[in-house]
Amino acid sequence: MWIVEKKVGIFVHYLTSSGKFQPGIEKANKFVSQEMARTMAKVHGGSIRQLNQEN
């Protein structure tokens, strides 16, 4: 899973399903595809990060 994040001051905000950046990783919109996350980061201005996969 991939998320889109953006540093706002000293805080990291995450792209939500409503298309806004908000604090709290639990609100982050998660993308299955790296390409989709990359596209959303480009559109909204952010960077992507892969979430750890726990087995």
N, CA, C and O atoms as a CHARMM CRD file, in Angstrom:
* protein
*
  220
    1    1 MET  N      0.84100  -1.17800   0.00000 PROA 1      0.00000
    2    1 MET  CA     0.00000   0.00000   0.00000 PROA 1      0.00000
    3    1 MET  C      0.88900   1.24600   0.00000 PROA 1      0.00000
    4    1 MET  O      1.97300   1.26600   0.58400 PROA 1      0.00000
    5    2 TRP  N      0.39600   2.26800  -0.66800 PROA 2      0.00000
    6    2 TRP  CA     1.12900   3.52400  -0.80500 PROA 2      0.00000
    7    2 TRP  C      0.27300   4.68000  -0.31200 PROA 2      0.00000
    8    2 TRP  O     -0.95000   4.66100  -0.45200 PROA 2      0.00000
    9    3 ILE  N      0.91700   5.68400   0.26200 PROA 3      0.00000
   10    3 ILE  CA     0.21800   6.89300   0.68700 PROA 3      0.00000
   11    3 ILE  C      0.93300   8.10400   0.10200 PROA 3      0.00000
   12    3 ILE  O      2.09400   8.02900  -0.30300 PROA 3      0.00000
   13    4 VAL  N      0.21100   9.22400   0.06800 PROA 4      0.00000
   14    4 VAL  CA     0.77500  10.48200  -0.39300 PROA 4      0.00000
   15    4 VAL  C      0.88400  11.38900   0.82600 PROA 4      0.00000
   16    4 VAL  O     -0.08000  11.55900   1.57300 PROA 4      0.00000
   17    5 GLU  N      2.06000  11.96600   1.02100 PROA 5      0.00000
   18    5 GLU  CA     2.28300  12.82600   2.17800 PROA 5      0.00000
   19    5 GLU  C      2.93000  14.13000   1.75600 PROA 5      0.00000
   20    5 GLU  O      3.51900  14.24000   0.68000 PROA 5      0.00000
   21    6 LYS  N      2.80500  15.12300   2.64000 PROA 6      0.00000
   22    6 LYS  CA     3.38500  16.43900   2.38100 PROA 6      0.00000
   23    6 LYS  C      3.80900  17.03100   3.71200 PROA 6      0.00000
   24    6 LYS  O      3.06200  16.99400   4.69000 PROA 6      0.00000
   25    7 LYS  N      5.00700  17.57100   3.73900 PROA 7      0.00000
   26    7 LYS  CA     5.50900  18.20300   4.96000 PROA 7      0.00000
   27    7 LYS  C      4.93900  19.61600   5.02900 PROA 7      0.00000
   28    7 LYS  O      5.10300  20.40200   4.09600 PROA 7      0.00000
   29    8 VAL  N      4.27000  19.93700   6.13600 PROA 8      0.00000
   30    8 VAL  CA     3.68700  21.25200   6.37300 PROA 8      0.00000
   31    8 VAL  C      4.32500  21.78100   7.65200 PROA 8      0.00000
   32    8 VAL  O      3.94400  21.39600   8.75700 PROA 8      0.00000
   33    9 GLY  N      5.30000  22.66700   7.48600 PROA 9      0.00000
   34    9 GLY  CA     6.07500  23.11900   8.65100 PROA 9      0.00000
   35    9 GLY  C      6.88400  21.94700   9.17900 PROA 9      0.00000
   36    9 GLY  O      7.66000  21.33500   8.44600 PROA 9      0.00000
   37   10 ILE  N      6.69900  21.64100  10.45100 PROA 10     0.00000
   38   10 ILE  CA     7.41500  20.50400  11.03600 PROA 10     0.00000
   39   10 ILE  C      6.55300  19.24200  11.05800 PROA 10     0.00000
   40   10 ILE  O      7.00000  18.18600  11.50500 PROA 10     0.00000
   41   11 PHE  N      5.31500  19.35900  10.57100 PROA 11     0.00000
   42   11 PHE  CA     4.37700  18.24100  10.60600 PROA 11     0.00000
   43   11 PHE  C      4.22300  17.59800   9.23600 PROA 11     0.00000
   44   11 PHE  O      4.41600  18.24400   8.20700 PROA 11     0.00000
   45   12 VAL  N      3.87300  16.32300   9.23900 PROA 12     0.00000
   46   12 VAL  CA     3.59200  15.61000   7.99500 PROA 12     0.00000
   47   12 VAL  C      2.07800  15.44900   7.90300 PROA 12     0.00000
   48   12 VAL  O      1.43500  14.95900   8.83100 PROA 12     0.00000
   49   13 HSD  N      1.52100  15.87000   6.76700 PROA 13     0.00000
   50   13 HSD  CA     0.09700  15.70900   6.50300 PROA 13     0.00000
   51   13 HSD  C     -0.06600  14.68800   5.39200 PROA 13     0.00000
   52   13 HSD  O      0.82900  14.50100   4.56800 PROA 13     0.00000
   53   14 TYR  N     -1.21600  14.03000   5.37600 PROA 14     0.00000
   54   14 TYR  CA    -1.46700  12.93200   4.45300 PROA 14     0.00000
   55   14 TYR  C     -2.68300  13.23900   3.59200 PROA 14     0.00000
   56   14 TYR  O     -3.65300  13.83700   4.05800 PROA 14     0.00000
   57   15 LEU  N     -2.62200  12.82300   2.33000 PROA 15     0.00000
   58   15 LEU  CA    -3.73100  13.04000   1.41000 PROA 15     0.00000
   59   15 LEU  C     -4.88700  12.12700   1.79600 PROA 15     0.00000
   60   15 LEU  O     -4.73200  10.90800   1.87400 PROA 15     0.00000
   61   16 THR  N     -6.05700  12.73700   2.03900 PROA 16     0.00000
   62   16 THR  CA    -7.24200  11.97400   2.41900 PROA 16     0.00000
   63   16 THR  C     -8.07100  11.65700   1.18000 PROA 16     0.00000
   64   16 THR  O     -7.77300  12.13300   0.08500 PROA 16     0.00000
   65   17 SER  N     -9.10200  10.86000   1.35800 PROA 17     0.00000
   66   17 SER  CA    -9.96900  10.50500   0.23300 PROA 17     0.00000
   67   17 SER  C    -10.73100  11.70700  -0.30900 PROA 17     0.00000
   68   17 SER  O    -11.22300  11.66600  -1.43600 PROA 17     0.00000
   69   18 SER  N    -10.83900  12.78800   0.48600 PROA 18     0.00000
   70   18 SER  CA   -11.50900  14.00400   0.01000 PROA 18     0.00000
   71   18 SER  C    -10.56900  14.90100  -0.79200 PROA 18     0.00000
   72   18 SER  O    -10.98700  15.95400  -1.27300 PROA 18     0.00000
   73   19 GLY  N     -9.30500  14.49900  -0.94200 PROA 19     0.00000
   74   19 GLY  CA    -8.35400  15.26600  -1.74500 PROA 19     0.00000
   75   19 GLY  C     -7.67000  16.39300  -0.99800 PROA 19     0.00000
   76   19 GLY  O     -7.09100  17.28400  -1.62000 PROA 19     0.00000
   77   20 LYS  N     -7.72600  16.37200   0.33400 PROA 20     0.00000
   78   20 LYS  CA    -7.07900  17.39300   1.16100 PROA 20     0.00000
   79   20 LYS  C     -5.97800  16.74800   1.99000 PROA 20     0.00000
   80   20 LYS  O     -6.02500  15.55800   2.30000 PROA 20     0.00000
   81   21 PHE  N     -4.99100  17.55800   2.33800 PROA 21     0.00000
   82   21 PHE  CA    -3.93500  17.07300   3.22100 PROA 21     0.00000
   83   21 PHE  C     -4.32200  17.37500   4.65600 PROA 21     0.00000
   84   21 PHE  O     -4.62800  18.51800   4.99700 PROA 21     0.00000
   85   22 GLN  N     -4.30800  16.33900   5.50500 PROA 22     0.00000
   86   22 GLN  CA    -4.64100  16.48500   6.91500 PROA 22     0.00000
   87   22 GLN  C     -3.67600  15.66500   7.75600 PROA 22     0.00000
   88   22 GLN  O     -3.12100  14.67300   7.28300 PROA 22     0.00000
   89   23 PRO  N     -3.47300  16.08200   9.01300 PROA 23     0.00000
   90   23 PRO  CA    -2.61500  15.28300   9.90100 PROA 23     0.00000
   91   23 PRO  C     -3.32200  13.98000  10.27200 PROA 23     0.00000
   92   23 PRO  O     -4.54700  13.88100  10.19500 PROA 23     0.00000
   93   24 GLY  N     -2.55900  13.01400  10.66100 PROA 24     0.00000
   94   24 GLY  CA    -3.11500  11.73300  11.09400 PROA 24     0.00000
   95   24 GLY  C     -3.08200  10.69100   9.99400 PROA 24     0.00000
   96   24 GLY  O     -3.89400  10.71900   9.06900 PROA 24     0.00000
   97   25 ILE  N     -2.14400   9.77800  10.10300 PROA 25     0.00000
   98   25 ILE  CA    -1.96200   8.76200   9.07100 PROA 25     0.00000
   99   25 ILE  C     -3.18500   7.85800   8.94100 PROA 25     0.00000
  100   25 ILE  O     -3.39700   7.25800   7.88700 PROA 25     0.00000
  101   26 GLU  N     -3.99100   7.75000   9.99800 PROA 26     0.00000
  102   26 GLU  CA    -5.18100   6.89900   9.92800 PROA 26     0.00000
  103   26 GLU  C     -6.21200   7.45200   8.94200 PROA 26     0.00000
  104   26 GLU  O     -7.07600   6.70800   8.47800 PROA 26     0.00000
  105   27 LYS  N     -6.13500   8.74600   8.61500 PROA 27     0.00000
  106   27 LYS  CA    -7.05000   9.36500   7.64400 PROA 27     0.00000
  107   27 LYS  C     -6.52600   9.26900   6.21000 PROA 27     0.00000
  108   27 LYS  O     -7.24200   9.60500   5.26700 PROA 27     0.00000
  109   28 ALA  N     -5.29400   8.81900   6.04200 PROA 28     0.00000
  110   28 ALA  CA    -4.65400   8.80300   4.72500 PROA 28     0.00000
  111   28 ALA  C     -5.36300   7.86300   3.76100 PROA 28     0.00000
  112   28 ALA  O     -5.77700   6.76400   4.13100 PROA 28     0.00000
  113   29 ASN  N     -5.49400   8.31300   2.52300 PROA 29     0.00000
  114   29 ASN  CA    -6.02500   7.47900   1.44800 PROA 29     0.00000
  115   29 ASN  C     -4.90900   6.52300   1.03100 PROA 29     0.00000
  116   29 ASN  O     -3.80500   6.96000   0.70600 PROA 29     0.00000
  117   30 LYS  N     -5.19300   5.23800   1.03900 PROA 30     0.00000
  118   30 LYS  CA    -4.18200   4.22400   0.71600 PROA 30     0.00000
  119   30 LYS  C     -4.38100   3.72700  -0.70800 PROA 30     0.00000
  120   30 LYS  O     -5.49700   3.40700  -1.11700 PROA 30     0.00000
  121   31 PHE  N     -3.29100   3.66700  -1.45300 PROA 31     0.00000
  122   31 PHE  CA    -3.32700   3.24100  -2.84400 PROA 31     0.00000
  123   31 PHE  C     -2.63000   1.89800  -2.98400 PROA 31     0.00000
  124   31 PHE  O     -1.55600   1.68800  -2.42000 PROA 31     0.00000
  125   32 VAL  N     -3.23400   0.99600  -3.73000 PROA 32     0.00000
  126   32 VAL  CA    -2.65200  -0.32100  -3.97100 PROA 32     0.00000
  127   32 VAL  C     -1.49500  -0.19000  -4.95500 PROA 32     0.00000
  128   32 VAL  O     -0.47200  -0.86100  -4.81500 PROA 32     0.00000
  129   33 SER  N     -1.66300   0.67300  -5.94500 PROA 33     0.00000
  130   33 SER  CA    -0.69400   0.82800  -7.01400 PROA 33     0.00000
  131   33 SER  C      0.25400   2.00400  -6.74700 PROA 33     0.00000
  132   33 SER  O     -0.18100   3.09200  -6.37200 PROA 33     0.00000
  133   34 GLN  N      1.53300   1.76900  -6.94400 PROA 34     0.00000
  134   34 GLN  CA     2.52400   2.83400  -6.80400 PROA 34     0.00000
  135   34 GLN  C      2.29200   3.90900  -7.86100 PROA 34     0.00000
  136   34 GLN  O      2.46400   5.09700  -7.58900 PROA 34     0.00000
  137   35 GLU  N      1.90600   3.49800  -9.05800 PROA 35     0.00000
  138   35 GLU  CA     1.66400   4.45300 -10.13900 PROA 35     0.00000
  139   35 GLU  C      0.50700   5.38800  -9.81100 PROA 35     0.00000
  140   35 GLU  O      0.58200   6.58300 -10.09700 PROA 35     0.00000
  141   36 MET  N     -0.55900   4.86400  -9.21600 PROA 36     0.00000
  142   36 MET  CA    -1.70500   5.69900  -8.83900 PROA 36     0.00000
  143   36 MET  C     -1.29100   6.68600  -7.75400 PROA 36     0.00000
  144   36 MET  O     -1.66600   7.85700  -7.80700 PROA 36     0.00000
  145   37 ALA  N     -0.52900   6.22900  -6.78400 PROA 37     0.00000
  146   37 ALA  CA    -0.04700   7.12500  -5.72600 PROA 37     0.00000
  147   37 ALA  C      0.84900   8.20900  -6.31600 PROA 37     0.00000
  148   37 ALA  O      0.76800   9.37200  -5.92000 PROA 37     0.00000
  149   38 ARG  N      1.69300   7.82900  -7.25100 PROA 38     0.00000
  150   38 ARG  CA     2.59800   8.78500  -7.89600 PROA 38     0.00000
  151   38 ARG  C      1.79700   9.84500  -8.66600 PROA 38     0.00000
  152   38 ARG  O      2.13000  11.02900  -8.62700 PROA 38     0.00000
  153   39 THR  N      0.75700   9.41800  -9.35400 PROA 39     0.00000
  154   39 THR  CA    -0.10200  10.34900 -10.10500 PROA 39     0.00000
  155   39 THR  C     -0.79400  11.32000  -9.15500 PROA 39     0.00000
  156   39 THR  O     -0.82800  12.52300  -9.41500 PROA 39     0.00000
  157   40 MET  N     -1.33900  10.81100  -8.06600 PROA 40     0.00000
  158   40 MET  CA    -2.02400  11.66700  -7.09400 PROA 40     0.00000
  159   40 MET  C     -1.04600  12.63500  -6.43600 PROA 40     0.00000
  160   40 MET  O     -1.40600  13.78000  -6.16200 PROA 40     0.00000
  161   41 ALA  N      0.16800  12.20100  -6.18400 PROA 41     0.00000
  162   41 ALA  CA     1.18800  13.07900  -5.60300 PROA 41     0.00000
  163   41 ALA  C      1.52600  14.20900  -6.57100 PROA 41     0.00000
  164   41 ALA  O      1.74200  15.34900  -6.16100 PROA 41     0.00000
  165   42 LYS  N      1.56900  13.88200  -7.83700 PROA 42     0.00000
  166   42 LYS  CA     1.87400  14.89200  -8.85500 PROA 42     0.00000
  167   42 LYS  C      0.73700  15.91200  -8.95400 PROA 42     0.00000
  168   42 LYS  O      0.99000  17.11400  -9.04200 PROA 42     0.00000
  169   43 VAL  N     -0.50100  15.44300  -8.94100 PROA 43     0.00000
  170   43 VAL  CA    -1.67100  16.31500  -9.05200 PROA 43     0.00000
  171   43 VAL  C     -1.80700  17.22000  -7.82900 PROA 43     0.00000
  172   43 VAL  O     -2.07300  18.41400  -7.96600 PROA 43     0.00000
  173   44 HSD  N     -1.62700  16.65900  -6.64100 PROA 44     0.00000
  174   44 HSD  CA    -1.87500  17.39800  -5.40000 PROA 44     0.00000
  175   44 HSD  C     -0.61300  18.00200  -4.78500 PROA 44     0.00000
  176   44 HSD  O     -0.70200  18.78800  -3.84100 PROA 44     0.00000
  177   45 GLY  N      0.54300  17.64900  -5.30300 PROA 45     0.00000
  178   45 GLY  CA     1.78900  18.19300  -4.77600 PROA 45     0.00000
  179   45 GLY  C      2.20500  17.53800  -3.47800 PROA 45     0.00000
  180   45 GLY  O      1.97700  18.09200  -2.40300 PROA 45     0.00000
  181   46 GLY  N      2.79100  16.40700  -3.55800 PROA 46     0.00000
  182   46 GLY  CA     3.25600  15.68500  -2.37500 PROA 46     0.00000
  183   46 GLY  C      4.25800  14.63600  -2.79500 PROA 46     0.00000
  184   46 GLY  O      4.70300  14.61300  -3.94300 PROA 46     0.00000
  185   47 SER  N      4.60900  13.77700  -1.87500 PROA 47     0.00000
  186   47 SER  CA     5.51600  12.67800  -2.18200 PROA 47     0.00000
  187   47 SER  C      4.85400  11.38200  -1.72900 PROA 47     0.00000
  188   47 SER  O      3.94000  11.39400  -0.90500 PROA 47     0.00000
  189   48 ILE  N      5.32600  10.26500  -2.27700 PROA 48     0.00000
  190   48 ILE  CA     4.72400   8.98700  -1.92300 PROA 48     0.00000
  191   48 ILE  C      5.61900   8.22500  -0.95900 PROA 48     0.00000
  192   48 ILE  O      6.83600   8.40600  -0.91600 PROA 48     0.00000
  193   49 ARG  N      4.96500   7.36400  -0.18900 PROA 49     0.00000
  194   49 ARG  CA     5.70400   6.50800   0.73700 PROA 49     0.00000
  195   49 ARG  C      4.97000   5.18100   0.82300 PROA 49     0.00000
  196   49 ARG  O      3.74000   5.13500   0.85800 PROA 49     0.00000
  197   50 GLN  N      5.73700   4.11300   0.85600 PROA 50     0.00000
  198   50 GLN  CA     5.14700   2.78300   0.97700 PROA 50     0.00000
  199   50 GLN  C      4.93600   2.46100   2.44900 PROA 50     0.00000
  200   50 GLN  O      5.82200   2.65800   3.28100 PROA 50     0.00000
  201   51 LEU  N      3.73500   1.95700   2.75300 PROA 51     0.00000
  202   51 LEU  CA     3.45400   1.50400   4.11200 PROA 51     0.00000
  203   51 LEU  C      4.05500   0.13100   4.30100 PROA 51     0.00000
  204   51 LEU  O      4.10300  -0.66100   3.36100 PROA 51     0.00000
  205   52 ASN  N      4.51600  -0.16100   5.50800 PROA 52     0.00000
  206   52 ASN  CA     5.09200  -1.47500   5.80500 PROA 52     0.00000
  207   52 ASN  C      4.03400  -2.55000   5.68500 PROA 52     0.00000
  208   52 ASN  O      2.91800  -2.39300   6.18100 PROA 52     0.00000
  209   53 GLN  N      4.37700  -3.62000   5.03800 PROA 53     0.00000
  210   53 GLN  CA     3.48100  -4.77800   4.90300 PROA 53     0.00000
  211   53 GLN  C      3.78300  -5.72500   6.05000 PROA 53     0.00000
  212   53 GLN  O      4.89000  -6.25400   6.14800 PROA 53     0.00000
  213   54 GLU  N      2.79500  -5.94300   6.92500 PROA 54     0.00000
  214   54 GLU  CA     2.99000  -6.86900   8.03000 PROA 54     0.00000
  215   54 GLU  C      2.32400  -8.19000   7.70700 PROA 54     0.00000
  216   54 GLU  O      1.18600  -8.22200   7.23700 PROA 54     0.00000
  217   55 ASN  N      3.03200  -9.28000   7.96000 PROA 55     0.00000
  218   55 ASN  CA     2.47800 -10.60800   7.67700 PROA 55     0.00000
  219   55 ASN  C      1.99800 -11.25400   8.94700 PROA 55     0.00000
  220   55 ASN  O      1.49700 -12.37800   8.91700 PROA 55     0.00000
